[in-house]
Amino acid sequence: MQKFFIEEAYFNDLTLPEDLIYQAYKVLRYKTDDKFIIGVKEENYLVKIKNISLKELKYEIVEKLDINNELDLYVTIIQGYPKGDKFEDIIKHGTELGASYFIPLIMDRTQFKMDDKRQENKLIRFNKIVKEASEQSFRNIVPKVLSFSYLNNIDLSCYDAIFVCYEEEAKNGKLQGLKNVLKELKSKSNIAFIIGPEGGISDKEINYLKNIKNTYFISLGKRILRTETAPLYCLSAVSYERELK
């Protein structure tokens, strides 16, 4: 069954925005009495179409649904911005796996140049991708992709735990750090994963992070992962440790 996230104003009018009306009518071929799910302000409703055309769609509420498809932790992926379109895959699949926020990070080894206008256009596209992924995966919320940032501009004090993905920890044989901390975190804790771009996290950045409270340097197993694989590993580990009990 299809799910649409909409703003409260459309829900109050028992309709959808124009782009979703088009999708429902032309793409999904919905007809009168067909049902779908609405997500609004973290609540979910099963609704039934009363009438539909290319220009108008009206529905009625069938029931409020008691659904919670969220992790019990708020997870932020702070991702060293990678080359090409890799970040789009990270946010799409990261949304499916339960992330709450994404921050594209300009790091010492980031290999791109982008002016403010292009960054703004990218953010619009990123948040559209996240919304569609949230609908597909039946999330209760739509995660947010925050503005491009630098490491020293992020307020890391708001996190209960910060996990820095650092390959040297694997070389040292320290493979249990992530698992052990995840076990001890209280429900609704805010956590963050910091992941470097293709060239990794620089020594300067590592030294900066060593002075941040509640920071843990972790390995992601014995193998070295690509930058676009690492956040998905982290989110899968959170899901395994916190949900599959």
N, C-alpha and C positions, 0 to 999 in steps of 0.2 A: 504494500500500500504506500502511496506517495505521501511525503511530508513536505509542507511548506512552512518556512519561518517568515512571519510578517510583522509589521509594526502594529501597535495597539489601535491606531486610528482605523486601519483597514478592518481589524477584527471587530471593532465597535460597529462598523457599517456592514458587517457580515459579507465582506467581499474580499477581493485580492487586488494587488497592484496590476497594472496593465500587462507587464511582461509575464506574470504568472497566469493571468487569464488566457493570454495567447498560448502559453505552454499547455495549460489544461485543455483548451479547446482544440488546438491544431496538432499538438505533439502527442498528448496523452489520449486525445479523442474522448474526453469525458462527456457524459450525457446526464440528463436529469436523473436524480436518485443515486448517482455514483457517490462513493464516499472517499474521503482522504483525511489526513491529519494536519492540524494547524498547530504550530509552535509559536507562542507569544508570551513574552516575559517569563520564560522558564516554565511555562505551563503548557499542557498538551490537550487538545480537544479533537474528538472524532466529529466530523461534520458531514452533512449530506447536501448535495446540490439541489437547489429548488428550481433554478433556471440558469441557462448558460448560452451564450453566443460569443462571437468574436469580440464584441465590445463590452459585454457585461456578464458577470457571474455573481449569483446570490446563493448563499447556503444557510442551513440551519444547524444549530448545535445538537448533536445526538447525545454526547456525554463527555464529561471531563475525564481524562485518562490519568491513572496513577502510574506514571512511568518514571523510572530513574535509571538512565543509561550512562551516568557520569562516574568517573573515578572518585574515590573518597579523598583524593589529594588534588590541589590545584597545581598543575604542572606548567611551568613556563620553559619553552625551548629558546635559549639564547644562542643563536646559530651564526657562527662566522660565515659571512655571505659567500656562497660558492660561485663558481663560474657557470655560465649558461643558464638553463632553466631548472637547475637542480632544486632551487629553493621552492619552486612551485610544487614539485613532487613531495618535498619535505612537509610542507604545510597541508597538502591534501591528505597524505597518508597519516601524518601526525594528528590531524583532526579525527580521522577514523579511529585512531588508537587512544584518544582521550585528552590530548593537550588542551589547556585553557588559553594560553597566550603564546605568541611567537614574536621574537625580537630579532630582526635582521641586523647583524653586528658587523661593523667595519673594524677589522682587526689588522694587526701589523702585516699579516701575510695575505690579506684579501687582495684579489687580483681583478679589480674592476674600477671603472670611473663612471660616475653617474651624477648629473646635476640635480638640483632640487626639483625641477619640473618632472624629470623622468622618475625620480624617486616617488613623487606624488602619484604619478600614473601607475607605477608598479604597485603601490599600496592599494589603490582602488581595485586593481586586478587580483591581488593577493586575497583581499577580503571577500571578493566574489567567489573565488575558488574555495575558500574556507566555508562560506555559506552553503554552497552546493554540496560539499563533502559532509557537512553537518546534516543536511536533509537526507542524503543517501544513507548515512550511518545511524540515523535516528537519535542524534544527540539531543539533550535537553536544552543546551545552549549553543550559540554560535561563538566559537573562539575568536579572539581578536589578534590581528597582526598589527603590532605597534610600529611606530616610526623607526627608520634606520637610526642606529645609535652607535656610539663608541663605548668601550668598556668602562671608562672612568666617568661616563655620564649616566650610568645606570645605578639606581639606588638599590644596592644588593642587601641592604639592612632589612628589607621587608620580607626576606625569605627565611623560613625555619631551617632549611638545608639547601646548600648550593653544591652541586656535583660537577666537578670539572673533569671532563673526559680527557685523560692524559695517558698516552701510550707507555710512558716510563713505568707506570704502576704495574702494567702487565709484565714488563721485563724484570721487575723486582719480585714477581710472583704474588703480588697482592690482588687476589681475585674476589675477595668476599666483602669488600668495603661497601659497595652499593647495596647488596643484599642485607647486610647487617643493619645499616642505617634505616632502610625502608621498613624493616620489621618494627623499629622502635617509634616511628613517627605517629603522632596522633592524627585521627581523622580530621580533615579540613585543613591540614597543614599546607603552607605555601612552599613549594620547592622549585628549584630551577636547575636545568642542565646547561652547562656552557660547553659548546662544541666548536672546535677550530675549523677554519676553512681548509682547502686542500693541502696547504703547507703546514698545517698544525698551529698550535698555540706557541707564540714566541717565549723565550726565556724571560723577557721583560714582563710580559703579561702574566706568566706563571708567578713571578716574584710579587707582582701586584696582588694577585689573588690569594697568595699565602697569608696576606695580612688582613683578609676579610673574615669576619666571624662566621662560624657555622659552615665553613667551606671544607669539602671533602674531595680529595683527588682520587679518582677511581679508574680502574681498567674496565674494558668491555670484553672480557674474556681473553683468551690467549692469542687471538688473531687481530691484526690491524684492520680496522673497518674504514671504508670510505666515509667522507664527511656526510654524504646523504644517507648512509646506512645507520650511522651512529645514533641519531635521535630516535629512529624507529626501534632500535635495540633498547634504548633507555625506556621508552614508553611501554614496550612489551614487557620489560622487566618489572616496571611498576604494576602493570595489569596482573602479571603472574603472581607477584608477591602480595598484592592488596585485594585481588578479586577472586583468585582461584584457590580458595581455602576449603 
